[in-house]
């Protein structure tokens, strides 16, 4: 398998290849990747370093068999490679295989092994990276080639609402308390409407004020402007024309994604976010999407809110590889500043 940076001709057909694949997402499209390249940075030792997009194309002979977008961050003495990162709200990327749905399982497994070998060689010899992390999309479930080659594999999760059986089935799956809260919110005069760019600004600023924003304001608004309205919708919950909460929803193929939103309303018992969740489920079904994905299932602080809608837990995985020097740095970093998790009281959102 030959792995090289996409040519100008490859870039012209990149998005069409992603759309024709079984595992491509909006995150994999060139428009998304170019927006991300404009804004993404990696902070190391108190300094920020920009990321450079490396769109890789894998071929067997002259046939394109996979696409794999990477970002390279060159820091003094350290070179980092990432593909997908929660900190920039591009939750996962990883490789996209062409015709994966029609391949025999054994053929796809062999192709995954060949891609892993080619990628490992490219990272070491071309990019000369000290650290790599790839967050695979849920469509890729075979982590074995990376395990066999010494990478560390960590499990992650996302939430999936299956809409194919209709909204009545989804409604009946909600916890009884969630159904009661939604009906109460409807009777209280709350409404949910579709908004625009200025409403996306409100959502981001509200989250940022509560220290719940991951990526930069510039990136989020750039994404909204780039994909609105074809692949991006903004929903706002109001009462008496006052904006209370909202969410930015992405869509691609048969799937809609609850991307950024549901700011928690401190001291507010109007149950805004419960109603907001129900309204975007109904909207996604009305548009013909098969699933609504509620991103961010690994955040324990949002578990009390998201679990009440009874979504299916969908696993995916992250692989990491690091030199001895960088493994030592990560170990010391965890000792100095270990991650902390706290389950907050359920108040209707994030």
Secondary structure, 3 states (H helix, E strand, C coil): CEEEECCHHHHHHHHHHHHHCCCCCHHHCHHHHHHHHHHCEEEECCEEEEEEEEEEEEEECCEEEEEEEEEEEEECCEEEEEECEHHHCECCECCEECCCCCCCHHHHHHHHHHHHHHHHHHHHHHHCCCEEEEEECCCCCCCHHHHHCCCEEEEEEEEEEECCCCHHHHHHHCCHHHHHHHHHHHHCCCEEEECCHHHHHHHHHHHHHCCCCCCCHHHHHHHHHHHECCCEEEEEEEECCEEEEEEEEEEECCEEEEEEECCCCCCCCCCHHHHHHHHHHHHHHHCCCCEEEECCCCCHHHHHHHHHHCCEEEEEEEEEEECHHHHHHHHHHHHHCCCCCCCCCCCCCC
